């Protein structure tokens, strides 16, 4: 984490003025599993957001965009259901998403345009909206309800993913809290992920939007599990200003402190998504250096994370670096094969495009742990990028052969 920040508990309710809660209303097959959650601020928030770039966006994504445009990028709450994506559901899906927003706004007495909506789960099925209407009143948002919220939004995740940081801005104590869900259909821009970030800092909206976009580009947009892009991806940052600091904007003395904390949070959560990929047993970190351009570095790094051949080799702790070369070679990055270097952990396996002098046992050990670092030097410039992914196991197949049952 950033040197200027410390980790605190509470997730999205760690910053002052935020409360959250959840309930079980029967969307998921297990009637006792929580599947509807709400996150609220005591006051309207300056809001920044990024969404899926899929050409088949889900209804809640479209409603969020509508509401943000109408409200001047302000929001006061989010209602989230899991178990149903409300995607490919036509006009009924849009009506249901708007109904969810209306429920939240009416229940907590604020303008409907300040209500954000998210859904995650199976695509192509209509929301059981009557269950949501009848179940929503049972949500009891609490100022310590962040962990409850984080647990209610997950689908195939094995555990909630959350974090909160505390630091000083303008002489005021400020917090950022966050949680994310996502384990499969992960290949951003962005991934099948929902991410909610809260802060009590006062922040200028345009600066917050630009800062979020930069953070997402180097975190959520650099992870992969399976190479598939979702229809529902959403990242929302809600800043309610209750810390009463001088609003942070471009050029503010403490702007980089806030930006670095946000950067660390998104990176941490992105890595947690990759680590928790469906069926995954290993997290891989692919570090590319010596690229001619940032684009080349990103292409090369991401190509390795989505190579099913390399992912399978990694699952079997097989240091088959030929699969890495194949992935980088097909990535579109510009480089000279005869200058390529590849290192697994601390063991250099490729030098000048040829097999280096190394012990196979060392290479195997380098890919046998739960975290594996692959370093690739293209010797074609100074640009660099890091991407994260996971191995591909039978567990992934098992998860995705029965998903709609």
VOGU-3710 file (C-alpha; in Angstrom, 3 decimals, decimal comma):
1> xxxxxxxxxx> 0,000/0,000/0,000  0,982/3,650/-0,381  3,438/4,864/2,258  1,047/7,653/3,189  -1,902/5,328/3,896  -2,825/2,591/6,334  -5,302/-0,246/5,965  -8,500/-0,043/8,016  -11,582/-2,246/8,223  -15,079/-1,595/6,995
11> xxxxxxxxxx> -14,824/-1,844/3,217  -17,259/0,560/1,524  -18,623/1,838/4,835  -15,187/2,758/6,213  -15,517/6,403/5,022  -17,881/8,535/7,097  -21,467/8,897/5,941  -21,834/5,567/4,106  -24,024/2,652/5,143  -24,866/-0,646/3,497
21> xxxxxxxxxx> -26,929/-3,768/3,940  -28,348/-6,792/2,153  -31,098/-9,356/2,186  -32,175/-12,613/0,560  -35,162/-12,176/-1,712  -35,042/-15,427/-3,710  -33,221/-14,447/-6,902  -30,608/-17,154/-6,407  -31,578/-20,823/-6,298  -30,573/-21,032/-2,633
31> xxxxxxxxxx> -33,306/-19,084/-0,878  -31,063/-18,429/2,121  -28,274/-16,780/0,104  -28,181/-13,003/0,154  -28,774/-11,624/-3,330  -29,927/-8,022/-2,982  -27,837/-5,234/-1,477  -27,805/-1,466/-1,124  -25,066/1,100/-0,540  -26,078/4,594/0,554
41> xxxxxxxxxx> -24,514/7,942/1,340  -26,018/10,390/3,803  -25,629/13,132/1,180  -25,349/13,230/-2,635  -21,894/12,306/-3,952  -19,653/13,527/-6,711  -19,447/10,402/-8,869  -17,046/8,931/-11,412  -17,651/5,746/-13,363  -16,389/3,371/-16,009
51> xxxxxxxxxx> -18,491/0,717/-17,712  -18,168/-2,256/-20,031  -17,199/-1,549/-23,633  -19,289/-4,505/-24,804  -21,676/-3,768/-27,683  -24,288/-5,728/-25,732  -24,470/-3,755/-22,474  -26,937/-4,855/-19,811  -29,941/-2,740/-18,851  -28,497/-1,554/-15,505
61> xxxxxxxxxx> -25,401/-0,210/-17,274  -27,607/1,832/-19,602  -29,724/3,128/-16,721  -26,619/4,154/-14,755  -25,359/6,103/-17,758  -28,737/7,802/-18,160  -28,904/8,797/-14,512  -25,330/10,071/-14,352  -25,861/12,226/-17,430  -29,106/13,621/-16,008
71> xxxxxxxxxx> -27,718/14,277/-12,521  -24,443/15,880/-13,563  -22,474/12,852/-12,379  -23,903/12,739/-8,900  -25,288/9,765/-7,021  -26,464/8,930/-3,521  -26,952/5,193/-3,580  -26,558/1,906/-5,419  -28,856/-1,124/-5,457  -27,299/-4,405/-6,595
81> xxxxxxxxxx> -28,768/-7,824/-7,280  -26,797/-11,014/-7,865  -28,023/-14,169/-9,597  -29,454/-12,421/-12,677  -27,617/-10,091/-15,086  -30,727/-8,402/-16,534  -29,032/-8,468/-19,939  -30,602/-9,251/-23,311  -33,976/-8,583/-21,713  -35,148/-5,757/-23,980
91> xxxxxxxxxx> -37,586/-3,071/-22,887  -38,727/-5,134/-19,940  -35,162/-5,257/-18,694  -34,871/-1,458/-18,910  -38,165/-1,064/-17,069  -37,017/-3,465/-14,353  -33,696/-1,651/-13,918  -35,531/1,662/-13,584  -37,908/0,050/-11,105  -34,937/-1,015/-8,983
101> xxxxxxxxxx> -33,616/2,545/-9,017  -37,040/3,850/-8,063  -37,287/1,415/-5,157  -33,981/2,623/-3,755  -34,764/6,303/-4,200  -38,242/6,051/-2,690  -37,167/3,860/0,208  -34,380/6,255/1,231  -35,983/9,512/0,116  -33,768/10,924/-2,621
111> xxxxxxxxxx> -34,103/11,763/-6,313  -34,346/8,711/-8,580  -31,629/10,114/-10,862  -29,226/9,755/-7,923  -29,870/5,990/-7,776  -27,413/3,652/-9,494  -28,268/0,058/-10,421  -26,152/-3,057/-10,943  -26,973/-6,672/-11,723  -24,798/-9,759/-12,045
121> xxxxxxxxxx> -25,539/-13,369/-12,873  -27,145/-15,296/-15,719  -27,733/-13,467/-19,020  -31,022/-13,650/-20,912  -33,466/-14,215/-18,081  -35,939/-11,627/-16,888  -35,431/-10,284/-13,392  -37,919/-11,606/-10,832  -38,777/-7,978/-10,182  -41,683/-8,773/-7,839
131> xxxxxxxxxx> -39,244/-10,554/-5,528  -37,007/-7,482/-5,546  -39,935/-5,164/-4,856  -41,089/-7,261/-1,917  -37,584/-8,018/-0,633  -35,994/-4,559/-0,757  -37,683/-3,227/2,413  -35,860/-5,917/4,393  -32,482/-4,313/3,628  -31,336/-2,555/6,786
141> xxxxxxxxxx> -28,313/-0,400/5,860  -25,809/0,055/8,680  -22,735/2,256/9,049  -20,716/-0,928/9,642  -22,435/-2,892/6,862  -19,632/-2,840/4,297  -18,621/-6,456/4,783  -22,240/-7,564/4,494  -22,578/-5,664/1,211  -19,349/-7,155/-0,184
151> xxxxxxxxxx> -20,574/-10,674/0,532  -24,008/-10,194/-0,993  -22,837/-9,079/-4,458  -20,681/-12,128/-5,296  -21,668/-14,942/-7,662  -18,976/-17,543/-8,444  -16,398/-15,774/-6,269  -15,077/-17,973/-3,481  -14,963/-15,039/-1,056  -15,677/-11,296/-0,836
161> xxxxxxxxxx> -12,939/-8,946/-2,040  -12,641/-5,689/-0,110  -10,225/-3,107/1,299  -10,167/0,347/2,892  -7,371/2,895/3,365  -6,988/5,901/5,633  -4,700/8,866/4,976  -4,499/12,638/5,409  -5,564/15,302/2,906  -5,436/19,017/3,629
171> xxxxxxxxxx> -4,941/18,224/7,322  -8,112/16,085/7,381  -8,382/12,336/7,923  -9,765/10,792/4,736  -10,768/7,250/3,876  -11,353/5,299/0,690  -13,253/2,002/0,927  -13,918/-0,492/-1,837  -15,214/-3,912/-2,746  -15,387/-5,864/-5,982
181> xxxxxxxxxx> -16,912/-9,042/-7,328  -15,609/-11,092/-10,234  -14,156/-14,541/-10,892  -15,095/-15,553/-14,435  -15,814/-13,909/-17,815  -12,768/-11,785/-17,009  -10,989/-9,990/-19,816  -11,586/-6,288/-19,573  -12,157/-3,559/-20,891  -13,248/-4,245/-18,133
191> xxxxxxxxxx> -14,318/-7,680/-16,835  -17,431/-9,330/-15,450  -16,920/-7,297/-12,398  -18,773/-4,858/-10,243  -16,646/-2,475/-8,193  -17,850/0,110/-5,705  -15,475/2,671/-4,235  -16,480/5,180/-1,583  -14,638/8,125/-0,090  -15,439/10,929/2,309
201> xxxxxxxxxx> -12,971/13,189/0,507  -14,195/16,247/-1,337  -13,110/15,814/-4,952  -13,680/17,732/-8,171  -15,613/15,491/-10,577  -13,577/15,877/-13,758  -10,323/15,196/-11,921  -11,882/12,188/-10,189  -13,098/10,799/-13,520  -9,699/11,190/-15,147
211> xxxxxxxxxx> -7,936/9,685/-12,141  -10,316/6,718/-12,032  -9,846/6,108/-15,751  -6,072/6,038/-15,323  -6,313/3,684/-12,337  -8,688/1,306/-14,126  -6,455/1,245/-17,202  -3,539/-0,118/-15,182  -5,506/-2,441/-12,914  -8,891/-3,843/-13,935
221> xxxxxxxxxx> -8,004/-3,447/-17,608  -4,884/-5,563/-17,118  -6,443/-8,727/-15,677  -7,719/-11,861/-17,341  -9,137/-15,212/-16,324  -10,598/-16,605/-19,530  -10,497/-13,962/-22,280  -14,238/-13,243/-22,212  -15,722/-9,764/-21,724  -18,880/-9,247/-19,700
231> xxxxxxxxxx> -21,953/-7,157/-20,429  -22,422/-5,679/-16,946  -19,020/-4,331/-15,888  -19,273/-1,289/-13,669  -16,865/0,719/-11,527  -18,406/3,512/-9,454  -16,617/5,987/-7,190  -18,825/7,926/-4,769  -17,235/10,937/-3,018  -19,488/12,577/-0,417
241> xxxxxxxxxx> -17,064/15,253/0,825  -17,858/14,736/4,514  -14,160/14,907/5,402  -14,533/18,644/4,665  -11,145/18,989/2,987  -10,522/21,549/0,283  -11,860/19,797/-2,847  -9,114/17,905/-4,633  -8,519/18,936/-8,238  -5,694/18,924/-10,745
251> xxxxxxxxxx> -2,765/20,719/-9,188  -3,976/20,335/-5,582  -1,068/19,845/-3,162  -2,381/16,484/-1,938  -3,870/15,262/-5,217  -1,199/12,604/-5,718  -1,769/11,197/-2,223  -5,410/10,531/-3,080  -4,584/9,281/-6,580  -1,923/6,876/-5,309
261> xxxxxxxxxx> -4,282/5,458/-2,681  -6,980/4,925/-5,316  -4,375/3,351/-7,602  -3,283/0,931/-4,887  -6,876/-0,036/-4,120  -7,795/-0,795/-7,734  -4,561/-2,736/-8,257  -5,110/-4,792/-5,114  -8,701/-5,638/-6,053  -7,724/-6,456/-9,638
271> xxxxxxxxxx> -5,115/-8,925/-8,393  -7,674/-10,459/-6,044  -10,030/-11,056/-8,982  -7,282/-12,816/-10,937  -6,242/-14,823/-7,876  -9,851/-15,950/-7,386  -10,491/-16,896/-11,026  -12,927/-19,754/-11,449  -11,059/-22,975/-10,649  -7,759/-21,099/-10,277
281> xxxxxxxxxx> -4,950/-22,356/-8,062  -2,275/-19,812/-9,059  -1,958/-16,095/-9,630  0,386/-15,094/-12,442  1,973/-11,693/-12,787  3,395/-10,943/-16,221  5,919/-8,109/-16,313  6,912/-6,847/-19,739  9,751/-4,350/-20,118  11,822/-2,986/-22,988
291> xxxxxxxxxx> 8,849/-2,406/-25,283  8,845/0,287/-27,951  5,463/1,651/-26,831  3,049/1,309/-23,935  0,661/-0,380/-26,332  3,240/-3,020/-27,258  4,007/-3,680/-23,597  0,320/-4,102/-22,743  -0,340/-6,337/-25,742  2,542/-8,654/-24,884
301> xxxxxxxxxx> 1,690/-8,888/-21,190  -1,996/-9,509/-21,733  -1,392/-12,084/-24,465  0,377/-14,335/-21,982  -2,430/-14,088/-19,423  -5,051/-15,263/-21,948  -3,074/-18,060/-23,598  -4,975/-21,249/-22,696  -1,891/-23,304/-23,555  0,258/-21,386/-21,088
311> xxxxxxxxxx> -2,536/-21,319/-18,496  -2,775/-25,111/-18,692  0,999/-25,470/-18,459  0,930/-23,261/-15,393  -1,781/-25,423/-13,835  0,536/-28,408/-14,188  3,642/-26,502/-13,013  5,197/-27,122/-16,428  7,762/-24,393/-17,326  6,976/-24,705/-21,023
321> xxxxxxxxxx> 8,276/-21,291/-22,049  7,660/-22,031/-25,718  4,011/-21,268/-25,040  4,973/-17,849/-23,683  7,002/-17,073/-26,816  4,075/-18,187/-28,967  1,693/-15,887/-27,104  4,000/-12,869/-27,265  4,757/-13,524/-30,925  1,047/-13,493/-31,761
331> xxxxxxxxxx> 0,242/-10,489/-29,586  0,885/-7,812/-32,192  3,713/-6,294/-30,157  6,769/-5,273/-32,181  10,045/-6,917/-31,113  13,040/-8,860/-32,393  12,768/-12,553/-31,544  16,566/-12,777/-31,450  16,744/-10,334/-28,520  13,894/-11,731/-26,420
341> xxxxxxxxxx> 14,479/-12,649/-22,760  12,122/-14,600/-20,487  12,586/-15,211/-16,776  10,376/-17,409/-14,594  10,706/-16,212/-11,031  14,469/-15,830/-10,667  15,319/-18,391/-13,367  16,146/-17,029/-16,824  14,895/-19,578/-19,334  15,290/-17,623/-22,600
351> xxxxxxxxxx> 18,233/-15,456/-23,658  18,428/-13,838/-27,098  15,431/-15,868/-28,234  17,135/-19,191/-27,393  17,024/-21,552/-24,457  19,248/-20,220/-21,679  21,512/-22,367/-19,539  19,241/-23,264/-16,625  18,244/-26,216/-14,476  14,819/-27,633/-15,324
361> xxxxxxxxxx> 14,176/-28,236/-11,628  14,672/-24,526/-10,937  12,297/-23,537/-13,718  9,680/-25,998/-12,473  10,002/-24,683/-8,935  9,498/-21,145/-10,246  6,037/-22,037/-11,588  4,963/-24,360/-8,779  3,913/-21,843/-6,140  0,625/-20,035/-5,670
371> xxxxxxxxxx> 2,095/-16,837/-7,116  4,174/-16,962/-10,292  6,084/-14,043/-11,810  6,930/-14,104/-15,528  9,336/-11,377/-16,692  9,693/-10,662/-20,408  12,222/-8,207/-21,833  11,669/-7,201/-25,464  14,860/-5,092/-25,796  13,060/-2,702/-28,114
381> xxxxxxxxxx> 12,542/0,429/-26,019  11,750/1,639/-22,498  8,003/1,054/-22,150  6,700/-1,441/-19,593  3,425/-2,971/-18,420  2,197/-5,550/-15,921  -0,774/-7,871/-16,332  -2,319/-10,461/-14,039  -4,040/-13,757/-14,718  -4,380/-17,274/-13,402
391> xxxxxxxxxx> -4,003/-20,901/-14,385  -6,696/-22,840/-16,235  -7,870/-25,970/-14,440  -10,641/-28,538/-14,591  -12,376/-26,419/-11,961  -13,045/-23,733/-14,565  -14,713/-26,271/-16,842  -16,759/-27,704/-13,978  -17,991/-24,219/-13,039  -19,040/-23,310/-16,565
401> xxxxx> -20,702/-26,544/-17,653  -23,442/-26,176/-15,040  -23,789/-22,413/-14,608  -27,466/-22,123/-15,636  -28,711/-25,244/-13,864
//
